Amino acid sequence: MKKLIITFLTLIFMSGFFSASAQQDTVMLKIKYEKFKSWKKTGKILTLTGGALAVVGTGLIVWAVTADDPGIEGDSFMVLSSIACGGGTLMLIPGAIYWGIGNSKTREYKLRLENMGTGVYYQPKTIYAPQSAGIVLAYRF
């Protein structure tokens, strides 16, 4: 009878420990999901704005070069359009990187959040932890 009571109490203690651990994992995954979701949004804004600015700047450079009599205003216009083109390019490159990283990580953490729970699910292979891929048995008490 003592062994049964000790086993029962041990199971109750362990179930509380694993339940708290699963809840902490879920909260951490949600925090990371939201972080990379904001990366995705920021990257999208930077990429689209930078692309538009680079295209407009390039068009204005072409227009300033082909003008009949550029004069002094044409020179300052050429400098401003070059700055716009360069600034657009500088926004485009990191924006595309942020957008790509945010998109892939958002999908990864969304899949992990959907798979949190009781049952058998597939954990995909990631770049950072290739040994963790495979079929996983998850359970909650």
C-alpha positions in Angstrom: 0.0 0.0 0.0 2.9 2.4 0.8 4.4 1.8 -2.7 1.1 2.6 -4.3 0.7 5.8 -2.4 4.3 6.9 -3.1 3.8 6.1 -6.8 0.6 8.0 -6.9 2.2 11.1 -5.2 5.2 10.9 -7.5 2.9 10.9 -10.5 1.0 13.9 -9.2 4.2 15.8 -8.5 5.7 15.0 -12.0 2.4 15.9 -13.7 2.5 19.4 -12.2 6.2 19.8 -13.2 5.6 18.8 -16.8 2.5 20.9 -17.1 4.3 24.0 -16.0 7.1 23.2 -18.3 4.7 22.8 -21.3 3.1 26.1 -20.5 6.4 27.9 -20.3 7.4 26.4 -23.7 4.1 27.6 -25.2 4.6 31.2 -23.8 8.2 31.3 -25.1 7.1 30.0 -28.5 4.4 32.7 -28.7 7.0 35.4 -27.8 9.3 34.3 -30.5 6.5 34.0 -33.0 5.4 37.6 -32.3 9.1 38.8 -32.5 9.6 37.3 -35.9 6.2 38.4 -37.1 7.3 42.0 -36.4 10.6 41.2 -38.3 8.5 40.1 -41.3 6.3 43.2 -41.2 9.4 45.5 -40.8 11.2 43.7 -43.7 8.1 44.0 -45.9 7.8 47.7 -45.3 11.6 48.3 -45.8 11.6 46.2 -49.0 8.6 47.8 -50.6 9.6 51.4 -49.7 13.2 50.9 -50.7 12.2 49.3 -54.0 9.9 52.1 -54.8 12.5 54.7 -53.8 15.2 53.0 -55.9 13.0 52.9 -59.0 11.9 56.5 -58.6 15.5 57.6 -58.0 16.7 55.7 -61.0 14.0 57.1 -63.2 14.8 60.7 -62.0 18.5 60.1 -62.8 17.7 59.0 -66.3 15.4 62.0 -66.7 18.0 64.4 -65.4 20.7 63.0 -67.7 18.5 63.2 -70.8 17.3 66.8 -70.1 18.1 69.3 -72.8 19.5 72.1 -70.6 20.1 70.8 -67.0 21.7 74.0 -65.6 22.3 74.5 -61.9 18.8 73.1 -61.0 19.6 69.9 -63.0 22.8 69.3 -61.0 21.1 69.6 -57.7 18.2 67.5 -59.0 20.7 64.9 -60.1 22.3 64.8 -56.7 19.0 64.4 -54.9 17.8 61.7 -57.3 21.2 59.8 -56.7 20.6 60.0 -53.0 17.1 58.7 -53.4 18.4 55.8 -55.5 21.2 54.9 -53.1 18.9 55.3 -50.0 16.3 53.0 -51.7 18.9 50.4 -52.4 20.2 50.6 -48.8 16.6 50.0 -47.5 15.9 47.3 -50.0 18.7 44.9 -49.1 18.3 44.6 -45.3 14.5 44.7 -45.8 14.6 41.7 -48.0 16.8 39.9 -45.5 14.5 40.7 -42.6 11.4 39.7 -44.6 12.9 36.4 -45.5 14.1 35.5 -42.0 10.9 36.7 -40.4 8.8 34.7 -42.9 10.7 31.4 -42.4 10.9 31.7 -38.6 7.2 32.7 -38.4 6.2 29.6 -40.2 8.5 27.5 -38.0 7.2 28.8 -34.7 3.6 28.7 -36.0 4.1 25.0 -36.8 5.6 24.3 -33.4 2.7 26.1 -31.7 0.2 24.1 -33.7 1.9 20.9 -32.7 2.1 21.6 -29.0 -0.2 19.2 -27.3 -0.9 15.5 -26.7 -0.2 13.1 -29.5 2.3 12.1 -32.1 3.6 14.8 -34.6 6.5 15.4 -36.9 9.1 17.9 -35.9 10.8 19.3 -39.0 14.6 19.5 -39.5 16.0 23.0 -38.8 19.3 24.5 -39.6 20.1 25.1 -36.0 19.1 21.7 -34.7 19.3 19.1 -37.4 19.4 16.2 -34.9 16.0 17.1 -33.5 14.0 16.1 -36.6 11.7 13.2 -36.6 8.5 11.8 -35.0 7.9 13.1 -31.5 5.5 11.8 -28.9 4.1 14.8 -26.9 1.9 14.6 -23.8 0.5 16.8 -21.2 -0.8 16.0 -17.8 
